[in-house]
């Protein structure tokens, strides 16, 4: 498929035609509805019971001077955010109801200074169980190869699995020998529509880490460009020194604070995954100098607290790191929220070869005893923490495949993955009911090699701020069928040392 950059109207029309063909091919009497929300407001779309949303066309920007007239500069009517359609498809298609905020933090700012609005054309479709099953089978979990026409020539993106980045087959001409791609693009898995390409991000051929560190992140567009450049540069893990690791950690901090969008998160997770493959000596030297690895872990936690969600839950998985963030009601929080990871059963230890799940203790879901690693929060947590002034809370989980970023020279052997949990704005300690964790040993450890078991958490303040593993707050440890259960009276990052 070849797409010409800048032909927005053709792209939107083609997207709509495809959607209508799909809709009218399977359903009769389908009508289209239009939903709008002015900038800074929220749009809620709800279908009747037994129906689901199909987004046909969407734009955040301005195409009319007579809609949402209460703001400045409403005469710019050629304003389109290319991210609107994939974002709205992911947020709404296949669901009965969805709510999305019309803001630059969600879609970017396609026309600075113009008062914008979100406009969505959608249909509510009634699906039988058989139709739903057939539709799901037809969805692709990969993005097809695509060629984009630019002013300087064609750029080809190869077929790519959903949930991962593709890099153009065309590279920059560089004297350094690093074959840097001309562009990067994310293949996004959406609800109800399968895998879809995000808009491409074109790269600067001569940019370096030092250039990036001196680039002010003044807008979402600049932030996305910097984040994409960073993930590409850090793929050369064998060339990264301890100073490079520190520079990368500072840039990650700035991005996490300046522009916490899901697109930025996808790039940050890729960069962090790259850092986890850097030489251990370089990571240690960076930690002992300016605490680069610690800064990366804490920046990811900051991002998890503040990322602007386009759906109920944001999940990003890379081979060595996973992040999930969700906004939930206090009622749901009090059911005992949980998060688990399970391998697929093949020989790969990559996190992307497994699956993550959320569950509640009250509903009896999750079955953490069969998972490779899990965390379960206490029930009635809003009462324990005395949270009573919020309609929703942000709960997030992080999972690391190894202890690369938790640098402690004298530590014992960390024999499990590392799992962490947070509630934004809350310091979770001295709980009357425990946080329950289950761990399966990594494949490198056989049962006969395990002589002593210590449930630990990462104390960022220990060793004069260098950080260390500690078992303070561990209430008890048990073992059953080769899995270890640890109970703690606080919430942070946890592991088991053998």
Secondary structure, 3 states (H helix, E strand, C coil): CEEECCCHHHHHHHHHHHHHHHHHHHCCCCCCEEEEEECCCEEEEECCCCEEEEEEEEEEEECCCCCCCCCCCCCCCCEECCCHHHHHHHHHCCCCEEEEECCHHHHCCCCCCCCCEEEEEEEEEECCHHHHHHHHHHCCCEECCEEEEECCEEEEECCEECCEEEEECCECCCCCCCCCECEEEEEEEECCCEEEECCCEECCCCCCHHHHHCCCCCCHHHHHHHHHHHHHHCCCHHHCCHHHHHHHHHHHHHHHHHCCEHHHHHHHHHHHHHHCCCCHHHHHHHHHHHCHHHHHHHHHHHHHHHCECCCCEEEEECCCEEEEEEEEEHHHHCCCEEEEEECCCCCCCCHHHCEEEEEECCCCCCCHHHCCEEEECCCCHHHHHCCCCCCEEEEEEEEECCCCCCCCCCCCCECCCEEEEEECCCCCCCCCCCEEEEEECCCCCCHHHCCCCEEEEEECCHHHHCCEEECCCEEEEEEECCEEEEEECCCCEEEEEC
